[in-house]
Amino acid sequence: MDLNTVQEVRDARRHYVWLPGDAWLGGGTYLFSEPQPHIRRLIDLSRTGWEPLRITADDSLEIAATCTIAQLSRFPKPARWAAAPLFEQCCRAFLASWKIWNMATFGGNLCNSLPAGPMISLAAALDGTCLLRDQAGSMRTVRVADFVVGAGRNVLQRGELLRSVTLPARVLAGRTAFRQASLYGLGRSGALVIGTLDPVDGSLTITVSASTVRPVRVWFPPSPNAAAVREAVDHAVAPDEWFDDIHGLPAWRRHMTLRYAEEIRRELAAPAGCAPASCAHPHCAHPDSAPTEEAGR
Ligand SMILES: Cc1cc2nc3c(=O)[nH]c(=O)nc-3n(C[C@H](O)[C@H](O)[C@H](O)COP(=O)(O)OP(=O)(O)OC[C@H]3O[C@@H](n4cnc5c(N)ncnc54)[C@H](O)[C@@H]3O)c2cc1C
C-alpha cells in the first residue's frame, strides 16, 4: 500500500542524521502491508551491498540483515552441517507469497519480532548472535534469544541497526529436529519447536517459538527423560507468555509445544539416520505415535 506520510526515501549508504519518524527499510513486506502513520522517512538498506551469506574461517555462518529468504533457501549448505535441513524447514514455515519470499529480509523478520517469525525461530535455535550498530557507529552483540523480548518488541534502541547474525559452527554441526503446528494448511505458525543436539557433549536444547511471545531456549544435559523436558519447558514459559491471537489459543499452543518437545526429545535420542517408522530403538519417535501418558498429560 502507499505510505502517504512518507516524504523521503534515503539510501542508507549516504550520511544522514536520524530523525523522529525515521525507519529502516528492509524488504518492506511488513512496512508496506499496513498504514504507518508515524513514519516520515525510510532509510533504505537494499543498496548496502552487504554479502548475504558468508561462511567464516571457523565454519560459522554470517547472515547479513539484508539477506532475503530466497537467498537463504538457495544458499548451498555444506554436507558437514548436520543442521542444514533446518534452514529450509524454517524458510518454508513462512506464510510467504512469491513477493515475500523474494523481498523479505532475514533482518526485517527479526526486527519485526512477530512470534511467528521463522527466521527468529531458526536463529534462536542455532544460538545465533546479532551484531547491532548504533547511530554513532558503535557495535554491540546480543544473542538472538535475548533480542526479541515480546510480541513485536526487541532490544533495538532508537536508530539502531541490525547488521548481521552469526550462527556458530558447533551448533551447525549438530543434529536438529523440527515441529510446526498451524490451525490450517499453510497457515501462520501457532507453535514451532526446534531441538538441537550438541555434537560434542550430547546436550539437548529445545527452542520454543510462535506459541510464545518471545523465543524460549531450554538446555538439558544428555538424555533427559520425558518428565524433565516437560517440566522444564513448561516452567520456562511464564503463564502470560503463551501467545494469544487469531492463529491459536494459549492453551492449544501450550499443548502442542509440550507434545512437540517430547517428540523432539525422542527423535534426537534415537541414533542419527534411523527411519522412525521401522526403527525398533526404544527412544525412536514414530511420527504417528502419541506422546506417552507420562509426557502427554
Ligand atoms: C501476507 C503476509 C504474510 C506474512 N507472514 C508472516 C509470517 O508468517 N511470519 C512473520 O514473521 N512475518 C510475516 N509477515 C510480515 C513480514 O512480511 C515479515 O516479518 C518479513 O520478514 C519482514 O521483513 P522485511 O525485510 O520485509 O521487513 P520490513 O517490512 O522492511 O521491516 C520490518 C521492520 O523491521 C525494521 N527493520 C528492517 N530491517 C532492519 C534492520 N536491518 N535493522 C533494524 N530494523 C530493521 C523496519 O524498520 C520495520 O520496523 C507477513 C506479511 C504479509 C503481508
Ligand as a Chemical Component Dictionary entry (heavy atoms), coordinates in Angstrom:
data_LIG
# 
_chem_comp.id                   LIG 
_chem_comp.type                 NON-POLYMER 
_chem_comp.pdbx_formal_charge   0 
_chem_comp.three_letter_code    LIG 
# 
loop_
_chem_comp_atom.comp_id 
_chem_comp_atom.atom_id 
_chem_comp_atom.alt_atom_id 
_chem_comp_atom.type_symbol 
_chem_comp_atom.charge 
_chem_comp_atom.model_Cartn_x 
_chem_comp_atom.model_Cartn_y 
_chem_comp_atom.model_Cartn_z 
_chem_comp_atom.pdbx_ordinal 
LIG C1  C1  C 0 0.639  -11.800 3.704  1  
LIG C2  C2  C 0 1.740  -11.646 4.719  2  
LIG C3  C3  C 0 2.145  -12.758 5.452  3  
LIG C4  C4  C 0 3.162  -12.645 6.419  4  
LIG N1  N1  N 0 3.523  -13.748 7.148  5  
LIG C5  C5  C 0 4.453  -13.631 8.102  6  
LIG C6  C6  C 0 4.821  -14.752 8.914  7  
LIG O1  O1  O 0 4.317  -15.874 8.765  8  
LIG N2  N2  N 0 5.756  -14.563 9.866  9  
LIG C7  C7  C 0 6.357  -13.339 10.055 10 
LIG O2  O2  O 0 7.213  -13.203 10.928 11 
LIG N3  N3  N 0 6.028  -12.266 9.310  12 
LIG C8  C8  C 0 5.100  -12.378 8.365  13 
LIG N4  N4  N 0 4.768  -11.265 7.625  14 
LIG C9  C9  C 0 5.372  -9.949  7.945  15 
LIG C10 C10 C 0 6.673  -9.638  7.124  16 
LIG O3  O3  O 0 6.491  -9.957  5.758  17 
LIG C11 C11 C 0 7.887  -10.410 7.664  18 
LIG O4  O4  O 0 8.038  -10.212 9.051  19 
LIG C12 C12 C 0 9.189  -10.052 6.936  20 
LIG O5  O5  O 0 10.216 -10.939 7.311  21 
LIG C13 C13 C 0 9.656  -8.646  7.219  22 
LIG O6  O6  O 0 10.894 -8.494  6.533  23 
LIG P1  P1  P 0 11.148 -7.209  5.618  24 
LIG O7  O7  O 0 12.567 -7.266  5.168  25 
LIG O8  O8  O 0 10.131 -7.101  4.541  26 
LIG O9  O9  O 0 10.975 -6.063  6.726  27 
LIG P2  P2  P 0 10.449 -4.578  6.553  28 
LIG O10 O10 O 0 8.992  -4.556  6.249  29 
LIG O11 O11 O 0 11.342 -3.802  5.651  30 
LIG O12 O12 O 0 10.723 -4.071  8.060  31 
LIG C14 C14 C 0 10.093 -4.634  9.166  32 
LIG C15 C15 C 0 10.510 -3.865  10.426 33 
LIG O13 O13 O 0 11.875 -4.095  10.740 34 
LIG C16 C16 C 0 12.630 -2.874  10.672 35 
LIG N5  N5  N 0 13.900 -3.246  10.059 36 
LIG C17 C17 C 0 14.081 -3.901  8.879  37 
LIG N6  N6  N 0 15.377 -4.195  8.708  38 
LIG C18 C18 C 0 16.039 -3.718  9.795  39 
LIG C19 C19 C 0 17.402 -3.740  10.206 40 
LIG N7  N7  N 0 18.367 -4.324  9.469  41 
LIG N8  N8  N 0 17.733 -3.153  11.379 42 
LIG C20 C20 C 0 16.779 -2.571  12.158 43 
LIG N9  N9  N 0 15.472 -2.546  11.831 44 
LIG C21 C21 C 0 15.100 -3.114  10.660 45 
LIG C22 C22 C 0 11.784 -1.912  9.865  46 
LIG O14 O14 O 0 12.039 -0.561  10.201 47 
LIG C23 C23 C 0 10.374 -2.353  10.279 48 
LIG O15 O15 O 0 10.063 -1.823  11.542 49 
LIG C24 C24 C 0 3.772  -11.377 6.642  50 
LIG C25 C25 C 0 3.387  -10.265 5.870  51 
LIG C26 C26 C 0 2.381  -10.381 4.931  52 
LIG C27 C27 C 0 1.996  -9.170  4.117  53 
# 
loop_
_chem_comp_bond.comp_id 
_chem_comp_bond.atom_id_1 
_chem_comp_bond.atom_id_2 
_chem_comp_bond.value_order 
_chem_comp_bond.pdbx_ordinal 
LIG C1  C2  SING 1  
LIG C2  C3  SING 2  
LIG C2  C26 DOUB 3  
LIG C3  C4  DOUB 4  
LIG C4  N1  SING 5  
LIG C4  C24 SING 6  
LIG N1  C5  DOUB 7  
LIG C5  C6  SING 8  
LIG C5  C8  SING 9  
LIG C6  O1  DOUB 10 
LIG C6  N2  SING 11 
LIG N2  C7  SING 12 
LIG C7  O2  DOUB 13 
LIG C7  N3  SING 14 
LIG N3  C8  DOUB 15 
LIG C8  N4  SING 16 
LIG N4  C9  SING 17 
LIG N4  C24 SING 18 
LIG C9  C10 SING 19 
LIG C10 O3  SING 20 
LIG C10 C11 SING 21 
LIG C11 O4  SING 22 
LIG C11 C12 SING 23 
LIG C12 O5  SING 24 
LIG C12 C13 SING 25 
LIG C13 O6  SING 26 
LIG O6  P1  SING 27 
LIG P1  O7  DOUB 28 
LIG P1  O8  SING 29 
LIG P1  O9  SING 30 
LIG O9  P2  SING 31 
LIG P2  O10 DOUB 32 
LIG P2  O11 SING 33 
LIG P2  O12 SING 34 
LIG O12 C14 SING 35 
LIG C14 C15 SING 36 
LIG C15 O13 SING 37 
LIG C15 C23 SING 38 
LIG O13 C16 SING 39 
LIG C16 N5  SING 40 
LIG C16 C22 SING 41 
LIG N5  C17 SING 42 
LIG N5  C21 SING 43 
LIG C17 N6  DOUB 44 
LIG N6  C18 SING 45 
LIG C18 C19 SING 46 
LIG C18 C21 DOUB 47 
LIG C19 N7  SING 48 
LIG C19 N8  DOUB 49 
LIG N8  C20 SING 50 
LIG C20 N9  DOUB 51 
LIG N9  C21 SING 52 
LIG C22 O14 SING 53 
LIG C22 C23 SING 54 
LIG C23 O15 SING 55 
LIG C24 C25 DOUB 56 
LIG C25 C26 SING 57 
LIG C26 C27 SING 58 
# 
